[in-house]
Amino acid sequence: MQNYNVFCLRTIAGLCCAVPESRIVPHFVGGGAWAFGYKLDGMGSAPLEFDDRAAETAVRFNGFYLFQTMDKAFLG
């Protein structure tokens, strides 16, 4: 798994946008609606809802991966 910076939407608990460290953060993440939540690295644990294969596909087409988690450890 590659390293991701994960941003959380302030208004919806658990809605996250994972952006690979090597990619530019999408414009919609700016403007104050999203906040940096945490970093996912290849050695760390990810929320159960984070699907690495889906993330790879989404990043290939969109540059980011949106997912929602209910894991309290990752709700920020």
Backbone torsions as a table, in degrees:
resi	resn	phi	psi	omega
1	MET	NA	138.6	176.4
2	GLN	-82.8	171.3	179.8
3	ASN	-84.5	136.9	-179.7
4	TYR	-126.6	144.5	164.7
5	ASN	-96.6	129.2	-176.3
6	VAL	-111.2	127.7	178.7
7	PHE	-110.7	142.3	-177.1
8	CYS	-115.0	135.7	177.5
9	LEU	-73.5	127.6	-175.5
10	ARG	-66.4	-30.9	-172.8
11	THR	-90.7	-14.2	-180.0
12	ILE	-129.9	108.7	-178.3
13	ALA	-60.1	128.4	174.7
14	GLY	92.0	-10.3	178.6
15	LEU	-81.0	121.6	-171.4
16	CYS	-128.4	151.3	175.0
17	CYS	-124.3	113.8	179.4
18	ALA	-97.0	127.4	-178.8
19	VAL	-124.4	123.6	177.3
20	PRO	-57.1	145.5	179.9
21	GLU	-57.5	-28.6	-177.3
22	SER	-82.2	-3.5	-177.0
23	ARG	-108.2	158.8	175.7
24	ILE	-78.5	138.6	178.1
25	VAL	-67.3	130.7	-178.9
26	PRO	-62.0	151.8	-176.5
27	HIS	-60.6	-35.2	-176.8
28	PHE	-65.6	-17.9	179.2
29	VAL	-74.7	-24.1	178.4
30	GLY	-76.7	179.3	175.5
31	GLY	89.4	2.6	174.2
32	GLY	92.5	-8.7	179.8
33	ALA	-76.3	-25.2	-179.0
34	TRP	-115.1	151.0	176.9
35	ALA	-131.2	146.8	175.3
36	PHE	-61.5	129.5	-178.6
37	GLY	-102.6	-54.2	-175.9
38	TYR	-171.5	174.4	178.5
39	LYS	-113.4	134.5	172.3
40	LEU	-106.0	124.9	175.9
41	ASP	-119.6	165.6	-176.8
42	GLY	-58.2	-23.7	-177.3
43	MET	-95.1	-18.8	-176.1
44	GLY	-89.4	174.5	178.6
45	SER	-90.9	149.4	178.9
46	ALA	-114.9	159.7	174.6
47	PRO	-58.7	151.4	-179.7
48	LEU	-58.2	-31.3	-177.3
49	GLU	-77.7	-10.6	179.1
50	PHE	-77.3	117.1	-178.6
51	ASP	-106.0	107.5	-174.9
52	ASP	-59.7	-40.2	179.7
53	ARG	-67.5	-41.7	177.4
54	ALA	-65.1	-38.2	178.5
55	ALA	-62.0	-44.7	179.2
56	GLU	-59.2	-43.7	179.7
57	THR	-66.1	-47.0	-179.2
58	ALA	-61.5	-42.1	-180.0
59	VAL	-64.8	-37.9	179.3
60	ARG	-60.6	-39.0	-176.8
61	PHE	-92.8	-35.1	-171.9
62	ASN	-113.5	-23.9	-175.7
63	GLY	91.0	-1.9	-180.0
64	PHE	-155.4	170.4	-180.0
65	TYR	-134.5	120.0	176.0
66	LEU	-94.8	135.8	176.2
67	PHE	-152.3	163.6	177.3
68	GLN	-123.5	137.5	179.7
69	THR	-123.5	148.0	174.2
70	MET	-112.2	3.7	-179.1
71	ASP	-71.6	113.9	-176.1
72	LYS	-59.5	-25.6	179.4
73	ALA	-67.7	-21.9	-175.9
74	PHE	-114.0	6.3	-178.4
75	LEU	-77.1	-14.9	175.9
76	GLY	68.4	NA	NA
